[in-house]
Amino acid sequence: MTIKVALAGAGAFGVKHLDGIKNIADVEVISLVSRELGKTQDVAAKYGIQHVTTELADSLAIKEVDAVILCTPTQMHAAQALACLDAGKHVQVEIPLCDKLQDGQAVVERQRQTGLVAMCGHTRRFNPSHQWVHERVRAGEFNIQQMDVQTFFFRRSNMNALGQPRSWTDHLLWHHAAHTVDLFAYQAGSPIVKANAVQGPIHPQLGIAMDMSIQLKAANGAICTLSLSFNNDGPLGTFFRYIGDSGTYIARYDDLFNGKEERIDVSQGHVSMNGIELQDREFFAAIREGREPNASVAQVLPCYQVLHDLEQQLA
């Protein structure tokens, strides 16, 4: 059976999903939704997608659509996820699930009521580099003492991952910190019990803090230090240093190095080295197998509780 998909958001991340889905058997994107019709038609033509619209409701009305992937602006995620579940569609929503805790809680509750697959794009759980570390923690070969993480961008104007202007404002806390807050608890195998944050000045036009520092502690004693900036004029992205009892590992997206900067081959056992594709494979596998996916909305909700608490602290 072919899983038929509607994808909402034909920007930088939507295209990453389309590239990943091309490699997955028996999955077909049949509807593409985005706010600018002309650009959306161009992307649809490139990927052979027949149906194009600017309204998610149009895609949800297509009976053949089994599942939806949401790569839309953060502020729309929770409401659109609810709309998908209400329409009887499985849904994967890109990170973050929400920018208000109560909205995330509503999505988790609706998933429980419907029994549909609802997953959040916490890609770090799927990157082969982080999976390699996760497997060693689970095997008892490596215990995390500290994670030292830097999330750096140069975004003094409102740009997307392709360097193009965008219509909505990104957020260090509710988007970029979400990756690390969730990954820390997931990798430590222990819930976060303490969290502190400080932030720099608020940008006069964008209305958000451009620099932030977060400290986390897990119940098992592991700690995490996270530095985030939209002001860093240098390599972009997030760089993770795992300091443990039996080694040090540095993860840069899908690549992994030891503490001496020697590359570790993490390709064994993976059908792909692309974290987005692996994330999508998990979503479709969970639909086929009728099970909860890794990074289900219920599994990631504790991360948003921490972000909520940090936001209250910063306020």
Secondary structure, 3 states (H helix, E strand, C coil): CCEEEEEECCCHHHHHHHHHHCCCCCEEEEEEECCCHHHHHHHHHHHCCCEEECCHHHHHCCCCCCEEEECCCHHHHHHHHHHHHHCCCEEEEECCCCCCHHHHHHHHHHHHHHCCCEEEECHHHCCHHHHHHHHHHHCCCCCEEEEEEEEECECCCCECCCCCECCCCCCHHHHHHHHHHHHHHHHHCCCEEEEEEEECCECCCCCCECEEEEEEEECCCCEEEEEEECECCCCCEEEEEEEECCCEEEEECCEEEECCCCEECCCCCCCCCCHHHHHHHHHHHHHHHCCCCCCEHHHHHHHHHHHHHHHHHHC
